[in-house]
Amino acid sequence: MFSILLQNKFVSEPIHRFPLCMNWSNSSSDPQLFPGFHIRQNYARDCEALINRMINLELNAGYNYTSMAFYFKRDDVALNGFAKFFKKNSEEEREHAEKFMELQNKRGGRIVLQDVKKPERDEWDNGLVAMQSALQLEKTTHYLNEQVEAIKKLGDHITNLSKMDAGNNKMAEYLFDKHTLDGDS
């Protein structure tokens, strides 16, 4: 016996009664054979919508981190440690979004991408301001243990930058970049 979900109804039939099911095509392949047919693995619509929201949050965070990374890579800023740190975070956020998209496809959900909002600023002023913004981003994306670790690391960086008065002291910011974030400037 073989059970599948056809248009939100479980059907138990011998597999030879569904010869085309072995193809597992989605609704866009051949709408005449099974209109609206696709496999959904007991996947609630509200869960699907929340996963789509998480995809958007992760892509938005990656976009913000990309902005930060290339701000610190500019020739008039030249803090390579900050640039590397934020570039790595950008790549991780995109990977998270891709993992959510893979999950959505595996469960039979549909990926619905939203507009990615422009970062609130183009000029990040200094490392402390960027780290504080990054901390707020991490608090909105909650990717389980990785986010907890990232929040802790960002909190530690903010504490150290604040203690050094790096928001007002360019030498302190440079030293933090060079020795803490391994900038090779």
Backbone torsions as a table, in degrees:
resi	resn	phi	psi	omega
1	MET	NA	153.6	-176.1
2	PHE	-138.7	125.6	179.2
3	SER	-110.6	133.1	175.0
4	ILE	-137.2	163.3	177.2
5	LEU	-102.2	111.7	177.5
6	LEU	-111.1	116.2	179.0
7	GLN	46.1	52.8	176.1
8	ASN	66.6	21.8	176.0
9	LYS	-130.2	128.9	176.1
10	PHE	-75.8	136.9	179.4
11	VAL	-127.4	123.7	175.0
12	SER	-107.9	113.0	-178.3
13	GLU	-143.7	155.4	171.3
14	PRO	-58.5	143.5	-173.7
15	ILE	-60.7	-28.7	-179.7
16	HIS	-66.8	-14.7	177.5
17	ARG	-77.1	-15.1	179.8
18	PHE	-124.0	63.7	-175.3
19	PRO	-61.1	-29.7	-178.2
20	LEU	-81.5	-11.1	-179.0
21	CYS	-67.3	-22.4	179.2
22	MET	-65.3	-21.0	178.4
23	ASN	-77.7	-26.6	179.6
24	TRP	50.2	40.2	179.8
25	SER	-74.5	153.0	177.7
26	ASN	-88.4	179.2	-172.8
27	SER	-63.8	-20.3	-177.0
28	SER	-83.8	-12.4	-175.2
29	SER	-73.9	-57.0	-177.7
30	ASP	-145.9	87.2	-174.8
31	PRO	-64.7	-17.4	179.2
32	GLN	-73.3	-33.6	-176.3
33	LEU	-71.4	-53.3	179.6
34	PHE	-139.2	88.4	-179.0
35	PRO	-58.4	128.5	178.4
36	GLY	69.5	15.9	-176.4
37	PHE	-78.3	126.2	165.3
38	HIS	-160.8	159.0	-176.7
39	ILE	-85.3	125.7	174.0
40	ARG	-121.2	123.1	-177.3
41	GLN	-92.4	74.8	178.3
42	ASN	46.5	54.3	-169.4
43	TYR	-117.5	108.5	-176.5
44	ALA	-67.9	145.2	-179.7
45	ARG	-61.6	-38.3	-180.0
46	ASP	-68.0	-33.0	175.3
47	CYS	-66.2	-43.3	177.4
48	GLU	-58.3	-43.3	179.7
49	ALA	-65.6	-39.5	179.0
50	LEU	-67.3	-37.9	176.6
51	ILE	-63.8	-41.5	176.1
52	ASN	-61.0	-38.2	177.3
53	ARG	-64.2	-42.1	178.5
54	MET	-64.0	-39.0	177.0
55	ILE	-57.4	-46.6	-179.7
56	ASN	-64.1	-42.3	178.8
57	LEU	-62.3	-42.3	-180.0
58	GLU	-65.7	-43.3	178.1
59	LEU	-64.5	-38.8	177.8
60	ASN	-63.8	-43.5	178.2
61	ALA	-62.6	-43.3	178.0
62	GLY	-60.3	-39.2	178.8
63	TYR	-64.2	-42.9	177.8
64	ASN	-64.8	-43.7	179.0
65	TYR	-64.1	-35.6	176.6
66	THR	-62.5	-42.8	177.3
67	SER	-59.0	-45.5	179.6
68	MET	-63.6	-46.0	-177.1
69	ALA	-57.7	-46.3	-176.1
70	PHE	-80.9	-17.6	170.5
71	TYR	-65.8	-47.9	-177.6
72	PHE	-73.3	-14.4	177.0
73	LYS	-88.0	-10.2	-179.6
74	ARG	-59.4	152.3	-177.4
75	ASP	-66.1	-25.6	179.7
76	ASP	-89.3	-4.0	177.1
77	VAL	-112.0	-53.2	171.9
78	ALA	49.5	52.5	173.7
79	LEU	-114.4	86.2	-172.0
80	ASN	-65.5	-30.2	177.2
81	GLY	-63.8	-45.7	176.1
82	PHE	-62.2	-41.9	-179.9
83	ALA	-60.2	-46.8	179.4
84	LYS	-63.6	-44.1	-179.1
85	PHE	-58.1	-49.4	-177.3
86	PHE	-74.1	-30.4	176.4
87	LYS	-65.8	-42.5	177.6
88	LYS	-61.6	-43.4	178.6
89	ASN	-63.2	-38.7	178.3
90	SER	-60.3	-45.5	179.8
91	GLU	-63.9	-40.1	178.9
92	GLU	-63.6	-41.4	-179.7
93	GLU	-65.2	-39.7	176.9
94	ARG	-65.5	-37.6	176.6
95	GLU	-62.6	-40.8	177.7
96	HIS	-60.5	-45.4	179.6
97	ALA	-59.8	-42.5	-179.9
98	GLU	-65.2	-37.3	177.4
99	LYS	-64.0	-41.0	176.9
100	PHE	-64.8	-37.5	178.7
101	MET	-66.7	-39.7	176.1
102	GLU	-61.2	-45.0	178.4
103	LEU	-59.3	-45.9	-179.0
104	GLN	-58.1	-44.9	179.1
105	ASN	-66.5	-42.9	-179.0
106	LYS	-62.8	-36.4	-177.8
107	ARG	-84.6	-3.6	179.2
108	GLY	88.5	10.8	177.3
109	GLY	-80.5	173.6	178.4
110	ARG	-115.2	133.4	178.5
111	ILE	-82.8	124.5	177.9
112	VAL	-123.0	101.0	-178.9
113	LEU	-80.3	143.5	177.8
114	GLN	-108.9	169.8	174.1
115	ASP	-63.4	138.7	175.7
116	VAL	-92.0	122.5	-176.3
117	LYS	-70.1	140.2	176.2
118	LYS	-63.0	141.4	175.4
119	PRO	-55.8	147.8	-176.9
120	GLU	-64.1	-19.7	179.1
121	ARG	-143.4	156.7	175.4
122	ASP	-104.9	-28.5	177.9
123	GLU	-104.3	123.7	-176.0
124	TRP	-96.8	6.2	175.7
125	ASP	61.9	-65.0	-178.8
126	ASN	-158.0	173.9	-177.1
127	GLY	-62.1	-36.9	-179.6
128	LEU	-63.3	-46.7	179.2
129	VAL	-60.6	-43.5	-179.8
130	ALA	-65.1	-42.4	178.8
131	MET	-63.5	-40.3	178.5
132	GLN	-64.3	-40.8	176.8
133	SER	-65.0	-40.5	178.9
134	ALA	-63.3	-39.0	178.2
135	LEU	-61.1	-43.2	177.8
136	GLN	-63.1	-38.9	176.9
137	LEU	-60.8	-47.1	-177.9
138	GLU	-62.7	-34.6	179.8
139	LYS	-68.5	-19.2	-179.9
140	THR	-94.4	-13.7	-173.3
141	THR	-104.9	-14.0	171.4
142	HIS	30.3	65.0	176.2
143	TYR	-93.9	60.8	176.0
144	LEU	51.3	-134.9	-172.2
145	ASN	-61.6	-36.8	179.2
146	GLU	-59.2	-40.4	-179.5
147	GLN	-68.5	-39.2	178.6
148	VAL	-60.9	-44.1	177.9
149	GLU	-64.5	-42.1	179.8
150	ALA	-65.1	-40.7	178.7
151	ILE	-62.9	-42.7	178.7
152	LYS	-62.5	-46.2	-179.1
153	LYS	-62.8	-45.5	178.7
154	LEU	-63.1	-41.0	177.5
155	GLY	-60.1	-42.9	177.5
156	ASP	-63.3	-43.6	178.6
157	HIS	-62.2	-42.6	179.2
158	ILE	-63.5	-43.2	178.3
159	THR	-59.1	-47.8	-178.7
160	ASN	-66.8	-41.9	177.4
161	LEU	-63.2	-39.3	178.8
162	SER	-66.2	-43.8	178.8
163	LYS	-60.3	-33.9	-179.6
164	MET	-84.3	-3.7	-175.5
165	ASP	55.7	40.4	-175.8
166	ALA	-66.4	-20.5	176.7
167	GLY	-65.0	-26.0	-179.0
168	ASN	-115.7	-5.1	-172.9
169	ASN	-125.9	103.0	-177.0
170	LYS	-65.0	-32.3	178.7
171	MET	-66.7	-41.0	177.7
172	ALA	-62.9	-41.7	178.7
173	GLU	-63.4	-42.8	178.7
174	TYR	-61.6	-45.2	-179.1
175	LEU	-65.2	-39.0	176.5
176	PHE	-62.4	-44.8	178.5
177	ASP	-59.1	-47.7	-174.2
178	LYS	-70.3	-44.3	-171.0
179	HIS	-99.8	-28.4	-179.6
180	THR	-94.5	-42.6	-177.2
181	LEU	-98.3	5.6	177.8
182	ASP	57.5	42.9	175.3
183	GLY	-70.8	139.8	-179.7
184	ASP	-106.2	35.1	-178.5
185	SER	-75.7	NA	NA
